[in-house]
Amino acid sequence: MFKIIKDNTTIDFLSPRRRIVAIAISLLLIAVSIGSIATRGLNFGIDFTGGVLLEVGYPQAADLDRIRSLLRDAGFAAVQVQRFGADNDVLLRLPPQEDADPNDIRDSLRNTLAADTPEVELRRVEFVGPQVGQELTEQGSLAMIFALLMIFAYVMFRFQWKFAAGAVAALAHDVIITVGFFALFQFDFDLSVVAAVLAVIGYSLNDTVVTFDRIRDNFMKLRGVESLESMNVSSNEMLSRTIVTGLTTLLVLVALLLLGGESVGPFSIALIVGIIVGTYSSIYIASAIALLLDVTAQDLMPPQEEAELADNLP
């Protein structure tokens, strides 16, 4: 039986050497991520910092460089200008201005744009106060912590605490690296990115749970086989599903990044990074942590069945 298993295993994912290399790479990425967050910080969007957001519509394709130049000449050097869907839809983001009335800022922005293009249409105006931004930051952080705790409880109930520890370690790994990527390259970090990170948690968890299901089945079928070998077989059996699911999702996200406009860019980037890292962590972090905790088939057996098995052993 052992020879047949080895013949069916095409990639030795979880050999001690590869696990050490994978964990070293992950620790390096986590260190860079935490260092970037600590030193560079996140480039928070208006959702967190507060400020003014305006959506304007032009009768023709908008020239973003000209709009930036007009607003810079009018004293709005810090304004962010980006497309919002179609070529004639533009989103303006302005950080909070001390001792300035938001209504005056709105009127000044609109008048500046209308002086160059009288047909410009003001479609939406939003004011976000710094206090609201602080509350959103706290609530977003609590949402991630709560999600990880609930996932630990779910996986522990469905499998066993050693698998739960591996799953939560993999999810924390994915979140830290994804957020660190935004800190390193200073992409805009807004509520859409928080939503993307939570979606990454769900995607990675699904991939991990499916892999764990196969590992549990093989633990029961391949009695007498070492945990490492059984988990390697399971990872190889799930490899085609993992590749197809990941590539299909990435194709959609790349299309969204290229064609969806600047407003959905950070959301798409967060999902792309998270799915790549999450696919990697399902094998090299979740399963590796379970192996480090010495998970065995006996851990998944009901107490009565485990006692009967122990009695039957020579």
Buried (B, 14 or more C-beta within 10 A) or exposed (E): EEEEBEEEBEEBBBEEEBBEEBBEEBEEBBEBBBEBBEEBEBBBBBBBBBBBBBBBBBEEEBBBEEBBEBBEEBEBEEBBBBBBBEEBBBBBBBBBBEEEEBEEBBEBBBEBBBEEBEEBBBEEBBBBEEEEBEEBBEEBEEBBEEBBEEBBEBBBEBBBBBBBBBBBBBBBBBBBBBBBBBBBEEBBBBBBBBBBBBBBBEBBBEBBBBBBBBBBBBBEEBEEBEBBBBBBBBBBBBBEEBEEBBEEBBEEBEEBBEEBBBBBBBBBBBBBBBBBBBBBBBBBBBBBBBBBBEBEBEBBBEEEEBEEEEEEEE
